[in-house]
Amino acid sequence: MTGRLSFDVLVIGSGASGLAAAVTAERSGATVALATKGALQSCNSAKAQGGIQASFGPDDSPETHAEDVWKSSHETADRALVEVLTGEAQGAIHWLEELGVEFTRDNGGYRLARCGGASRKRLLQVGDRTGHAITTALREAWESSGGTSLPKSPLTSLEPTENGWRARCGDHELEAGAVVLAAGGRCYREAEERGELSTNHPGATGEVTRIALDLGAEARDLDALQYHPNGGAWPPNMQGYSIPETTRAYGAVLLNKEGEEFTDSLGPRDAVSQAIFDEVEKGNGVETPDGRPAVLLDTTRIPKDDAEVSLPYMLRRYRAAGIDPLAEPIYTYPVLHYQNGGLVIDTNAETTLEGLFACGEIAGGTHGRNRMMGNSLLECCVFGRRAGKAAAERSRG
Ligand SMILES: Cc1cc2nc3c(=O)[nH]c(=O)nc-3n(C[C@H](O)[C@H](O)[C@H](O)COP(=O)(O)OP(=O)(O)OC[C@H]3O[C@@H](n4cnc5c(N)ncnc54)[C@H](O)[C@@H]3O)c2cc1C
């Protein structure tokens, strides 16, 4: 299918946020096209392992969750967005379950872990392939809808028209009443430019943010990039792998070359990453066999039962590379992971340009300058749904 096409809503990007927006817009009665750079499966969302936050614990609440986000962001998050994020978290989980996601359960309830910066156990998981499970369910829902998928169709230009927007996506010229930008962050490109490792998918290059900025959309905190504290540092085929933060939730701790704990392993991400950089700077780190800086993550402290239920993929990958994390500590060092800031949105995910929406990693404000783990998949679902609904309404005038 090529040529000039017209839809109510055009969604750019096929990660969790784009799929959530596309499914919701279609179910709201809009005609929807979803254009993406590569295959429909290509995105960061599918790589997410650790989990998704929602306050299901008996001692927890959306307010406590919101307070943790606020503190982790160093009081820089947009409180209205945070309220929506945490207030709609349980609903988003139930929606995902209706689409077929089966979260790991324990004693009749969800298996909840405590992640960095959280004051309660709040992280739901699907083993350690949570993003894969969520994107598979969303993609199946999208593919069984009447929507139009346009893979291998990167957005290269966007301009306002009298009734909405005109977009160039690969070979297609598309008209739409409303557009949802869900093209993710830019950490792959940023890491390449800095000569560093990144956890990101090669599609995470940020050109869609640039297109929106050139149109006059406002952005915030774009300079605030997040390092994942635990990138794999050895062996070579695990370099840049994001060791799930749930390793630390289930008991792994960070050690220096003397075998001493030098930081709170469950602190906020930026604090833990900085502590590792500082420890190495002081000469207390270790070196990988190929000469890279690192510290040790003592994964031998994770109880075997927890590891088998919540970290099977991570164990399989390391064991296939000849290292058993339950028998020996593993080398780790921070890697570029996430774009904290992005396009300014309101609570309906609309940018500062009318009819142009943004959700997921491309949007800013929900996490301020420092995201907690597990809140990005949540943001994709909560604001993806809001963007899809509002874009469908907007396109009807
Ligand atoms: C290894 C890893 C582990 C993670 N673990 C977790 C976790 O446990 N919990 C959590 O909450 N978060 C986690 N995250 C973060 C989270 O997964 C992502 O931030 C989130 O899924 C981003 O979703 P998205 O839909 O905004 O973008 P993405 O999933 O990155 O999707 C962006 C889409 O846009 C497309 N695209 C890009 N440019 C263009 C263009 N020009 N035209 C058209 N399409 C384009 C891409 O091809 C892709 O399909 C992890 C991230 C990584 C990389």
The ligand as an SDF file (V2000), in Angstrom:
LIG
                    3D

 53 58  0  0  0  0  0  0  0  0999 V2000
   16.6540   -3.0470   27.9360 C   0  0  0  0  0  0  0  0  0  0  0  0
   15.5600   -2.2100   28.5150 C   0  0  0  0  0  0  0  0  0  0  0  0
   14.9170   -2.6250   29.6860 C   0  0  0  0  0  0  0  0  0  0  0  0
   13.8730   -1.8370   30.2270 C   0  0  0  0  0  0  0  0  0  0  0  0
   13.2060   -2.2840   31.3340 N   0  0  0  0  0  0  0  0  0  0  0  0
   12.1170   -1.5920   31.7700 C   0  0  0  0  0  0  0  0  0  0  0  0
   11.3080   -2.1080   32.8120 C   0  0  0  0  0  0  0  0  0  0  0  0
   11.5490   -3.1750   33.3530 O   0  0  0  0  0  0  0  0  0  0  0  0
   10.2180   -1.3850   33.1950 N   0  0  0  0  0  0  0  0  0  0  0  0
    9.8840   -0.1850   32.6190 C   0  0  0  0  0  0  0  0  0  0  0  0
    8.8830    0.4220   33.0000 O   0  0  0  0  0  0  0  0  0  0  0  0
   10.6400    0.3190   31.6220 N   0  0  0  0  0  0  0  0  0  0  0  0
   11.7380   -0.3630   31.1820 C   0  0  0  0  0  0  0  0  0  0  0  0
   12.4860    0.1350   30.1460 N   0  0  0  0  0  0  0  0  0  0  0  0
   12.0670    1.4050   29.5290 C   0  0  0  0  0  0  0  0  0  0  0  0
   10.8690    1.1890   28.6690 C   0  0  0  0  0  0  0  0  0  0  0  0
   10.8530   -0.0880   28.1170 O   0  0  0  0  0  0  0  0  0  0  0  0
   10.8290    2.1990   27.5260 C   0  0  0  0  0  0  0  0  0  0  0  0
   11.1490    3.4710   27.9530 O   0  0  0  0  0  0  0  0  0  0  0  0
    9.4340    2.2500   26.9500 C   0  0  0  0  0  0  0  0  0  0  0  0
    8.9910    0.9480   26.6750 O   0  0  0  0  0  0  0  0  0  0  0  0
    9.4100    3.1230   25.7290 C   0  0  0  0  0  0  0  0  0  0  0  0
    8.2340    2.8610   25.0330 O   0  0  0  0  0  0  0  0  0  0  0  0
    7.8290    3.7720   23.8220 P   0  0  0  0  0  0  0  0  0  0  0  0
    6.5960    3.1890   23.2570 O   0  0  0  0  0  0  0  0  0  0  0  0
    7.8060    5.1810   24.2490 O   0  0  0  0  0  0  0  0  0  0  0  0
    9.0680    3.6490   22.8190 O   0  0  0  0  0  0  0  0  0  0  0  0
    9.6990    2.3630   22.1100 P   0  0  0  0  0  0  0  0  0  0  0  0
    9.2640    1.1070   22.7210 O   0  0  0  0  0  0  0  0  0  0  0  0
   11.1620    2.6320   22.0300 O   0  0  0  0  0  0  0  0  0  0  0  0
    9.0500    2.4400   20.6700 O   0  0  0  0  0  0  0  0  0  0  0  0
    9.3430    3.4850   19.7970 C   0  0  0  0  0  0  0  0  0  0  0  0
    8.8560    3.1120   18.4280 C   0  0  0  0  0  0  0  0  0  0  0  0
    8.9810    4.2220   17.5420 O   0  0  0  0  0  0  0  0  0  0  0  0
    9.5940    3.8020   16.3380 C   0  0  0  0  0  0  0  0  0  0  0  0
   10.2420    4.9420   15.6990 N   0  0  0  0  0  0  0  0  0  0  0  0
   11.3690    5.5920   16.0440 C   0  0  0  0  0  0  0  0  0  0  0  0
   11.6310    6.5800   15.1680 N   0  0  0  0  0  0  0  0  0  0  0  0
   10.6210    6.5770   14.2540 C   0  0  0  0  0  0  0  0  0  0  0  0
   10.3240    7.3300   13.0920 C   0  0  0  0  0  0  0  0  0  0  0  0
   11.1180    8.2980   12.6500 N   0  0  0  0  0  0  0  0  0  0  0  0
    9.1950    7.0340   12.4010 N   0  0  0  0  0  0  0  0  0  0  0  0
    8.3680    6.0200   12.7850 C   0  0  0  0  0  0  0  0  0  0  0  0
    8.6240    5.2730   13.8720 N   0  0  0  0  0  0  0  0  0  0  0  0
    9.7310    5.5300   14.6000 C   0  0  0  0  0  0  0  0  0  0  0  0
   10.5310    2.6980   16.7730 C   0  0  0  0  0  0  0  0  0  0  0  0
   10.9150    1.8940   15.6850 O   0  0  0  0  0  0  0  0  0  0  0  0
    9.6380    1.9760   17.7790 C   0  0  0  0  0  0  0  0  0  0  0  0
    8.7290    1.1240   17.1440 O   0  0  0  0  0  0  0  0  0  0  0  0
   13.5210   -0.6260   29.5950 C   0  0  0  0  0  0  0  0  0  0  0  0
   14.1750   -0.2130   28.4290 C   0  0  0  0  0  0  0  0  0  0  0  0
   15.1820   -0.9920   27.8890 C   0  0  0  0  0  0  0  0  0  0  0  0
   15.8690   -0.5280   26.6530 C   0  0  0  0  0  0  0  0  0  0  0  0
  1  2  1  0
  2  3  1  0
  2 52  2  0
  3  4  2  0
  4  5  1  0
  4 50  1  0
  5  6  2  0
  6  7  1  0
  6 13  1  0
  7  8  2  0
  7  9  1  0
  9 10  1  0
 10 11  2  0
 10 12  1  0
 12 13  2  0
 13 14  1  0
 14 15  1  0
 14 50  1  0
 15 16  1  0
 16 17  1  0
 16 18  1  0
 18 19  1  0
 18 20  1  0
 20 21  1  0
 20 22  1  0
 22 23  1  0
 23 24  1  0
 24 25  2  0
 24 26  1  0
 24 27  1  0
 27 28  1  0
 28 29  2  0
 28 30  1  0
 28 31  1  0
 31 32  1  0
 32 33  1  0
 33 34  1  0
 33 48  1  0
 34 35  1  0
 35 36  1  0
 35 46  1  0
 36 37  1  0
 36 45  1  0
 37 38  2  0
 38 39  1  0
 39 40  1  0
 39 45  2  0
 40 41  1  0
 40 42  2  0
 42 43  1  0
 43 44  2  0
 44 45  1  0
 46 47  1  0
 46 48  1  0
 48 49  1  0
 50 51  2  0
 51 52  1  0
 52 53  1  0
M  END
$$$$
